Amino acid sequence: MITEGHIGFFFKPESIALIGASPNPEKLSYTILDSLLRMGFQGKIYPVNPGYQEIRGLKCYPGLDEIKNRVDIAVFAVPAPAVLEILNGSVENVKGAIIISSGFREIGPEGKELEIRLKEILNEKGIRAMGPNCLGIYDTITKVDTFFITSGKVERPARNGVSVLTQSGSFAAMIMDELANEGAGVARVVSYGNKVDVDESDCLEFLAGDDATKAVALYIESVGNGRRFIAAASGCVQKKPVIALKVGKREPGARAASSHTGAVSGRYEAYEAAFRKAGVIEVASYEELKDACKVLNRYPLAQGKRILIITDGGGIGISIADACEEAGLRAPEIASRTVEKLKKKLPAFASVKNPVDLTGSVRNEHYIAALQEAFGEGYDLAIVSLLWGPPLLTPDVAEKIRDFADSCGKPVLICSPGGKFSREMASAFTAAGMPVFFTPDSVVRAAAVLCGGKNKPESNLR
């Protein structure tokens, strides 16, 4: 009998069996095995295929029943009917399954019947399962990678603090690739597809107590048990931020979700209410969720919504200030006593309002002076924008701003608008471990997440 919870073994497995293992590079199972080996998984790997005696130097077993040791995770990369046939056999040594195979509910009535029977078998056998129709797990802590897309096509991000939960495998691959490309990392990524058993609520309950996870990002097409989701999300929010992107809000997207994972999306307003009740921060787009992952890897939530803006270009500063107001953030004036301090530390050409405009004659030390004097008790988060045209501005400023951010204990976000040269210069911030954004809108979206979301009052912020 399957019981809710108790899925921790998926995230600390000692053994993995790959059903349908193959030495043929054209097979999905070849890439899965290659991913596990490249990742450096330290546990036992058992290829399973009656057609081979050895694959990649590993003994290949004709069936799961030939493996005499416990199998924590059995990864299924065989056609849908074969999944049921194998699970109907002798699988007493199997604790959990990741069912990569498609051909279930997402294809229509025939597949739905298969999935109903799959659920019955899993329940009879007492096996917890992710999938079907999923990528499974990418885990930087335990070095598990069951993704069937090569690292040459989807770059694997390094270890960091955000865990991603998603029904969509393509979404998992996309956000992993982009985060890696932008120098950001993840803790764990879970793609659970059709959710025949393990779902977002199970994962939220586990991640709430996971010290390796600083924050959780959710991609949601549908939720089966709303009350359980609210309880699981609320419990997680008590310990770390939870961010959610709900897709399928409108009819065309809902239809696509149904054919994708067989999801029944439900009324969007119900999800909005659930997120509010649970304290989940909702984002409106993929870009916003990606930006949230970048900042939550580095910073905890801000204590309020008061934003200090420092820039070397007046127009960019105005754009950021406008975007802050539209996002429900505030850019209050600098206190008069602080203005006097700034005037003593900054050149006469600087404008010491909020935004602080250091102009095109800026030097590295002017940014640091502005932060040191202005980013005091009156502000909860700073946005620092750098246009790299000023001749005396150099990439060395990145480490100085990073050191200040580390010492002040409050979020400092970087905006570096421009093209090729600006991005090359901004890479100094990425190398220093600071997330970089390239437009006023994107940096403000990230700030809004750290400030608890547009609709969250300051009194409720941690």
ZIKA-V151023 format. One record per backbone hydrogen bond with DSSP energy under -0.5 kcal/mol. NH is the residue of the N-H (numbers start at 0). CO is the residue of the C=O. Records with the same first field share a line. If there is no record, write none. Layout:
NH: CO + CO
//
This chain:
9: 6
10: 7
11: 8
15: 43
16: 72
17: 45
18: 16 + 74
19: 47
20: 17 + 47
24: 22
26: 23
29: 26
30: 26
31: 27
32: 28
33: 29
34: 30
35: 31
36: 32
37: 33
38: 34
39: 35
40: 35
43: 13
45: 15
46: 44 + 58
47: 17
48: 60
49: 61
51: 48
54: 57
57: 54
59: 52
60: 46
65: 62
66: 63
67: 65
70: 92
71: 14 + 69
72: 14
73: 95
74: 16 + 72
75: 73 + 97
76: 18 + 74
81: 78
82: 78 + 79
83: 79
84: 80
85: 81
86: 82
87: 83
88: 85
90: 88
93: 90
94: 70
95: 70 + 71
96: 127
97: 73
98: 96 + 129
99: 75 + 97
100: 75
104: 110
106: 103
107: 104
111: 107
112: 108
113: 109
114: 110
115: 111
116: 112
117: 113
118: 114
119: 115
120: 116
121: 117
122: 118
123: 119
124: 120
125: 121
126: 121
127: 94
129: 96
130: 191
131: 98
132: 100
133: 98
135: 190
136: 134
137: 188
138: 143
139: 186
140: 186
142: 138
143: 138
145: 136
152: 149
153: 149
156: 154
159: 185
162: 214
163: 187
164: 216
165: 189
166: 218
168: 166
171: 167
172: 168
173: 169
174: 170
175: 171
176: 172
177: 173
178: 174
179: 175
180: 176
181: 177
182: 179
183: 178
185: 157
186: 161
188: 137
189: 163
190: 135
191: 165 + 189
192: 165
193: 131
194: 191
195: 130
197: 128
202: 198
203: 199
204: 200
205: 201
206: 202
207: 203
208: 204 + 205
209: 206
210: 208
212: 209
213: 160 + 211
214: 160
215: 240
216: 162
217: 242
218: 164
219: 217 + 244
225: 223
228: 224
229: 225
230: 226
231: 227
232: 228
233: 229
234: 230
235: 231
236: 232
237: 233
238: 235
239: 235
240: 213
242: 215
243: 280
244: 217
245: 243 + 282
246: 219 + 244
253: 249
254: 250
255: 251
256: 252
257: 253
258: 254
259: 255
260: 256
261: 256 + 257
262: 256
264: 262
269: 266
270: 266 + 267
271: 267
272: 268
273: 269
274: 270
275: 271
276: 272
277: 273
278: 274
279: 274
280: 241
281: 279
282: 243
288: 284
289: 285
290: 286
291: 287
292: 288
293: 289
294: 290
295: 291
296: 292
297: 293 + 294
298: 294
301: 449
306: 304 + 329
307: 380
309: 382
310: 355
316: 312
317: 313
318: 314
319: 315
320: 316
321: 317
322: 318
323: 319
324: 320
325: 321
326: 322
327: 324
328: 323
329: 304
337: 334
338: 334
339: 335
340: 336
341: 337
342: 338
343: 339
344: 340
345: 341
349: 346
350: 356
351: 349
352: 350 + 354
354: 308 + 352
355: 308
356: 350 + 354
357: 310 + 355
361: 358
363: 391
365: 362
366: 362 + 363
367: 363
368: 364
369: 365
370: 366
371: 367
372: 368
373: 369
374: 370
375: 373
378: 375
379: 305
380: 305
381: 410
382: 307
383: 381 + 412
384: 309 + 382
385: 414
387: 385
389: 386
392: 389
393: 391
396: 393
397: 394
399: 395
400: 396
401: 397
402: 398
403: 399
404: 400
405: 401
406: 402
407: 403
408: 404
410: 379
412: 381
413: 434
414: 383
415: 436
417: 437
422: 418
423: 419
424: 420
425: 421
426: 422
427: 424
428: 425
429: 425
430: 426
431: 427
432: 429
433: 428
436: 413
442: 438
443: 439
444: 440
445: 441
446: 442
447: 443
448: 444
449: 445
450: 446
451: 448
452: 447
455: 452
456: 454
459: 456
460: 457
//
